Amino acid sequence: MPKMKTNRSAAKRFKVTGTGKLRRSKAYKRHILAKKTAKRKRNLRKPAITDATNVKNMKKILPYL
């Protein structure tokens, strides 16, 4: 059986925490930042945990993570 390929775009966007959860960065922090409050932008900096409904698919495209 050949090796499984990792989806490279997903590998750059997701990291695994020590407990095995998938960590991701939040959206809406790229542009049009003038109208967003400082509090909102500050909260967008923090990483988020991938939702449980998506974890199964993410593990499939990231077999060696």
N, CA, C and O atoms as CSV, one atom per row, in Angstrom:
chain,resi,resn,atom,element,x,y,z
A,1,MET,N,N,0.849,-1.185,0.000
A,1,MET,CA,C,0.000,0.000,0.000
A,1,MET,C,C,0.897,1.251,0.000
A,1,MET,O,O,1.827,1.342,0.802
A,2,PRO,N,N,0.624,2.209,-0.891
A,2,PRO,CA,C,1.455,3.416,-0.927
A,2,PRO,C,C,1.194,4.316,0.275
A,2,PRO,O,O,0.188,4.187,0.972
A,3,LYS,N,N,2.123,5.219,0.489
A,3,LYS,CA,C,1.959,6.184,1.575
A,3,LYS,C,C,0.777,7.093,1.270
A,3,LYS,O,O,0.457,7.351,0.109
A,4,MET,N,N,0.136,7.572,2.327
A,4,MET,CA,C,-0.962,8.529,2.155
A,4,MET,C,C,-0.369,9.922,2.010
A,4,MET,O,O,0.651,10.244,2.621
A,5,LYS,N,N,-1.018,10.740,1.199
A,5,LYS,CA,C,-0.532,12.104,1.011
A,5,LYS,C,C,-1.230,13.051,1.978
A,5,LYS,O,O,-2.437,12.959,2.200
A,6,THR,N,N,-0.448,13.958,2.546
A,6,THR,CA,C,-0.981,15.005,3.399
A,6,THR,C,C,-1.437,16.156,2.522
A,6,THR,O,O,-0.744,16.531,1.576
A,7,ASN,N,N,-2.585,16.714,2.827
A,7,ASN,CA,C,-3.049,17.908,2.142
A,7,ASN,C,C,-2.192,19.078,2.642
A,7,ASN,O,O,-2.323,19.500,3.790
A,8,ARG,N,N,-1.323,19.594,1.783
A,8,ARG,CA,C,-0.334,20.591,2.205
A,8,ARG,C,C,-0.968,21.916,2.622
A,8,ARG,O,O,-0.461,22.578,3.528
A,9,SER,N,N,-2.050,22.307,1.988
A,9,SER,CA,C,-2.687,23.566,2.379
A,9,SER,C,C,-3.263,23.463,3.792
A,9,SER,O,O,-3.213,24.427,4.556
A,10,ALA,N,N,-3.807,22.300,4.136
A,10,ALA,CA,C,-4.350,22.101,5.483
A,10,ALA,C,C,-3.227,21.999,6.510
A,10,ALA,O,O,-3.370,22.473,7.637
A,11,ALA,N,N,-2.113,21.384,6.125
A,11,ALA,CA,C,-0.988,21.216,7.050
A,11,ALA,C,C,-0.429,22.562,7.490
A,11,ALA,O,O,0.080,22.689,8.604
A,12,LYS,N,N,-0.521,23.573,6.619
A,12,LYS,CA,C,-0.019,24.901,6.955
A,12,LYS,C,C,-0.986,25.667,7.849
A,12,LYS,O,O,-0.590,26.613,8.531
A,13,ARG,N,N,-2.247,25.261,7.847
A,13,ARG,CA,C,-3.275,25.995,8.590
A,13,ARG,C,C,-3.631,25.390,9.945
A,13,ARG,O,O,-4.194,26.081,10.793
A,14,PHE,N,N,-3.317,24.125,10.164
A,14,PHE,CA,C,-3.709,23.448,11.395
A,14,PHE,C,C,-2.511,22.871,12.119
A,14,PHE,O,O,-1.577,22.361,11.499
A,15,LYS,N,N,-2.551,22.958,13.454
A,15,LYS,CA,C,-1.524,22.350,14.299
A,15,LYS,C,C,-2.243,21.524,15.361
A,15,LYS,O,O,-3.395,21.803,15.694
A,16,VAL,N,N,-1.571,20.518,15.884
A,16,VAL,CA,C,-2.169,19.678,16.914
A,16,VAL,C,C,-1.693,20.143,18.285
A,16,VAL,O,O,-0.507,20.413,18.478
A,17,THR,N,N,-2.622,20.235,19.235
A,17,THR,CA,C,-2.257,20.615,20.599
A,17,THR,C,C,-1.727,19.382,21.325
A,17,THR,O,O,-1.742,18.277,20.783
A,18,GLY,N,N,-1.269,19.577,22.531
A,18,GLY,CA,C,-0.733,18.473,23.320
A,18,GLY,C,C,-1.759,17.401,23.622
A,18,GLY,O,O,-1.415,16.229,23.770
A,19,THR,N,N,-3.025,17.801,23.715
A,19,THR,CA,C,-4.085,16.837,24.010
A,19,THR,C,C,-4.683,16.215,22.751
A,19,THR,O,O,-5.604,15.403,22.838
A,20,GLY,N,N,-4.160,16.597,21.573
A,20,GLY,CA,C,-4.625,15.991,20.325
A,20,GLY,C,C,-5.720,16.753,19.605
A,20,GLY,O,O,-6.241,16.273,18.599
A,21,LYS,N,N,-6.081,17.928,20.098
A,21,LYS,CA,C,-7.095,18.738,19.419
A,21,LYS,C,C,-6.431,19.530,18.288
A,21,LYS,O,O,-5.222,19.761,18.306
A,22,LEU,N,N,-7.230,19.939,17.315
A,22,LEU,CA,C,-6.709,20.711,16.187
A,22,LEU,C,C,-6.879,22.196,16.461
A,22,LEU,O,O,-7.974,22.666,16.768
A,23,ARG,N,N,-5.775,22.927,16.345
A,23,ARG,CA,C,-5.781,24.358,16.567
A,23,ARG,C,C,-5.772,25.059,15.215
A,23,ARG,O,O,-5.051,24.650,14.305
A,24,ARG,N,N,-6.573,26.115,15.082
A,24,ARG,CA,C,-6.643,26.867,13.829
A,24,ARG,C,C,-6.613,28.353,14.140
A,24,ARG,O,O,-6.859,28.767,15.273
A,25,SER,N,N,-6.310,29.150,13.122
A,25,SER,CA,C,-6.366,30.598,13.312
A,25,SER,C,C,-7.734,31.097,12.864
A,25,SER,O,O,-8.400,30.455,12.052
A,26,LYS,N,N,-8.142,32.222,13.384
A,26,LYS,CA,C,-9.468,32.755,13.098
A,26,LYS,C,C,-9.480,33.551,11.800
A,26,LYS,O,O,-8.448,34.055,11.356
A,27,ALA,N,N,-10.648,33.656,11.204
A,27,ALA,CA,C,-10.835,34.399,9.962
A,27,ALA,C,C,-11.138,35.870,10.269
A,27,ALA,O,O,-11.265,36.254,11.431
A,28,TYR,N,N,-11.252,36.682,9.222
A,28,TYR,CA,C,-11.622,38.104,9.289
A,28,TYR,C,C,-10.544,38.996,9.895
A,28,TYR,O,O,-10.874,40.007,10.515
A,29,LYS,N,N,-9.284,38.660,9.737
A,29,LYS,CA,C,-8.206,39.493,10.278
A,29,LYS,C,C,-7.287,40.005,9.160
A,29,LYS,O,O,-6.227,40.558,9.454
A,30,ARG,N,N,-7.665,39.835,7.891
A,30,ARG,CA,C,-6.779,40.167,6.770
A,30,ARG,C,C,-6.892,41.611,6.285
A,30,ARG,O,O,-5.878,42.276,6.074
A,31,HIS,N,N,-8.100,42.090,6.111
A,31,HIS,CA,C,-8.260,43.442,5.559
A,31,HIS,C,C,-9.558,44.037,6.087
A,31,HIS,O,O,-10.310,43.368,6.796
A,32,ILE,N,N,-9.823,45.295,5.743
A,32,ILE,CA,C,-10.962,46.068,6.257
A,32,ILE,C,C,-10.928,46.065,7.791
A,32,ILE,O,O,-11.913,45.737,8.453
A,33,LEU,N,N,-9.765,46.439,8.330
A,33,LEU,CA,C,-9.591,46.406,9.786
A,33,LEU,C,C,-9.962,47.725,10.467
A,33,LEU,O,O,-10.110,47.772,11.688
A,34,ALA,N,N,-10.112,48.793,9.685
A,34,ALA,CA,C,-10.378,50.104,10.278
A,34,ALA,C,C,-11.720,50.144,10.996
A,34,ALA,O,O,-11.845,50.795,12.033
A,35,LYS,N,N,-12.724,49.458,10.459
A,35,LYS,CA,C,-14.052,49.505,11.071
A,35,LYS,C,C,-14.220,48.519,12.222
A,35,LYS,O,O,-15.221,48.571,12.936
A,36,LYS,N,N,-13.259,47.625,12.411
A,36,LYS,CA,C,-13.354,46.645,13.499
A,36,LYS,C,C,-12.746,47.223,14.770
A,36,LYS,O,O,-11.734,47.922,14.719
A,37,THR,N,N,-13.356,46.933,15.891
A,37,THR,CA,C,-12.870,47.477,17.158
A,37,THR,C,C,-11.564,46.793,17.555
A,37,THR,O,O,-11.244,45.704,17.078
A,38,ALA,N,N,-10.826,47.450,18.429
A,38,ALA,CA,C,-9.555,46.907,18.910
A,38,ALA,C,C,-9.793,45.604,19.654
A,38,ALA,O,O,-8.998,44.672,19.540
A,39,LYS,N,N,-10.876,45.529,20.411
A,39,LYS,CA,C,-11.201,44.321,21.161
A,39,LYS,C,C,-11.465,43.147,20.211
A,39,LYS,O,O,-11.014,42.027,20.451
A,40,ARG,N,N,-12.190,43.417,19.151
A,40,ARG,CA,C,-12.517,42.375,18.175
A,40,ARG,C,C,-11.255,41.876,17.475
A,40,ARG,O,O,-11.084,40.672,17.287
A,41,LYS,N,N,-10.370,42.800,17.089
A,41,LYS,CA,C,-9.118,42.415,16.423
A,41,LYS,C,C,-8.197,41.653,17.367
A,41,LYS,O,O,-7.509,40.720,16.953
A,42,ARG,N,N,-8.186,42.051,18.629
A,42,ARG,CA,C,-7.365,41.376,19.632
A,42,ARG,C,C,-7.837,39.936,19.825
A,42,ARG,O,O,-7.017,39.026,19.938
A,43,ASN,N,N,-9.140,39.727,19.862
A,43,ASN,CA,C,-9.687,38.380,20.023
A,43,ASN,C,C,-9.458,37.508,18.795
A,43,ASN,O,O,-9.384,36.285,18.911
A,44,LEU,N,N,-9.346,38.119,17.625
A,44,LEU,CA,C,-9.080,37.361,16.399
A,44,LEU,C,C,-7.648,36.833,16.354
A,44,LEU,O,O,-7.350,35.907,15.600
A,45,ARG,N,N,-6.761,37.420,17.161
A,45,ARG,CA,C,-5.368,36.958,17.201
A,45,ARG,C,C,-5.236,35.593,17.851
A,45,ARG,O,O,-4.362,34.808,17.482
A,46,LYS,N,N,-6.095,35.306,18.811
A,46,LYS,CA,C,-5.993,34.064,19.579
A,46,LYS,C,C,-6.391,32.861,18.723
A,46,LYS,O,O,-7.332,32.946,17.934
A,47,PRO,N,N,-5.682,31.746,18.875
A,47,PRO,CA,C,-6.070,30.559,18.106
A,47,PRO,C,C,-7.381,29.972,18.626
A,47,PRO,O,O,-7.756,30.178,19.780
A,48,ALA,N,N,-8.061,29.247,17.762
A,48,ALA,CA,C,-9.314,28.591,18.129
A,48,ALA,C,C,-9.154,27.094,17.937
A,48,ALA,O,O,-8.267,26.640,17.214
A,49,ILE,N,N,-10.013,26.337,18.588
A,49,ILE,CA,C,-10.018,24.882,18.436
A,49,ILE,C,C,-11.014,24.531,17.332
A,49,ILE,O,O,-12.126,25.059,17.297
A,50,THR,N,N,-10.606,23.638,16.435
A,50,THR,CA,C,-11.488,23.206,15.349
A,50,THR,C,C,-12.710,22.500,15.926
A,50,THR,O,O,-12.596,21.710,16.864
A,51,ASP,N,N,-13.874,22.789,15.363
A,51,ASP,CA,C,-15.126,22.222,15.851
A,51,ASP,C,C,-15.141,20.709,15.684
A,51,ASP,O,O,-14.567,20.179,14.733
A,52,ALA,N,N,-15.789,20.026,16.595
A,52,ALA,CA,C,-15.825,18.563,16.604
A,52,ALA,C,C,-16.438,17.983,15.335
A,52,ALA,O,O,-16.096,16.871,14.933
A,53,THR,N,N,-17.354,18.740,14.694
A,53,THR,CA,C,-17.998,18.242,13.480
A,53,THR,C,C,-17.030,18.159,12.303
A,53,THR,O,O,-17.275,17.413,11.355
A,54,ASN,N,N,-15.945,18.908,12.351
A,54,ASN,CA,C,-14.976,18.922,11.251
A,54,ASN,C,C,-13.746,18.064,11.506
A,54,ASN,O,O,-12.978,17.808,10.578
A,55,VAL,N,N,-13.541,17.618,12.726
A,55,VAL,CA,C,-12.306,16.927,13.102
A,55,VAL,C,C,-12.099,15.639,12.313
A,55,VAL,O,O,-10.973,15.337,11.918
A,56,LYS,N,N,-13.149,14.884,12.080
A,56,LYS,CA,C,-13.028,13.616,11.365
A,56,LYS,C,C,-12.461,13.841,9.956
A,56,LYS,O,O,-11.562,13.118,9.527
A,57,ASN,N,N,-12.979,14.831,9.247
A,57,ASN,CA,C,-12.491,15.142,7.901
A,57,ASN,C,C,-11.064,15.673,7.931
A,57,ASN,O,O,-10.266,15.375,7.042
A,58,MET,N,N,-10.746,16.458,8.951
A,58,MET,CA,C,-9.408,17.034,9.042
A,58,MET,C,C,-8.373,15.942,9.304
A,58,MET,O,O,-7.277,15.986,8.744
A,59,LYS,N,N,-8.703,14.972,10.141
A,59,LYS,CA,C,-7.782,13.871,10.430
A,59,LYS,C,C,-7.531,13.038,9.167
A,59,LYS,O,O,-6.456,12.463,8.996
A,60,LYS,N,N,-8.531,12.981,8.291
A,60,LYS,CA,C,-8.415,12.210,7.056
A,60,LYS,C,C,-7.429,12.870,6.087
A,60,LYS,O,O,-6.643,12.179,5.438
A,61,ILE,N,N,-7.466,14.204,5.987
A,61,ILE,CA,C,-6.554,14.879,5.057
A,61,ILE,C,C,-5.207,15.212,5.699
A,61,ILE,O,O,-4.282,15.651,5.016
A,62,LEU,N,N,-5.100,15.000,7.013
A,62,LEU,CA,C,-3.845,15.210,7.720
A,62,LEU,C,C,-3.460,13.906,8.437
A,62,LEU,O,O,-3.482,13.862,9.667
A,63,PRO,N,N,-3.111,12.850,7.699
A,63,PRO,CA,C,-2.914,11.545,8.320
A,63,PRO,C,C,-1.709,11.465,9.261
A,63,PRO,O,O,-1.705,10.635,10.170
A,64,TYR,N,N,-0.699,12.295,9.069
A,64,TYR,CA,C,0.527,12.185,9.871
A,64,TYR,C,C,0.673,13.304,10.889
A,64,TYR,O,O,1.749,13.482,11.461
A,65,LEU,N,N,-0.382,14.053,11.123
A,65,LEU,CA,C,-0.307,15.183,12.046
A,65,LEU,C,C,-0.369,14.697,13.483
A,65,LEU,O,O,-0.319,15.504,14.411
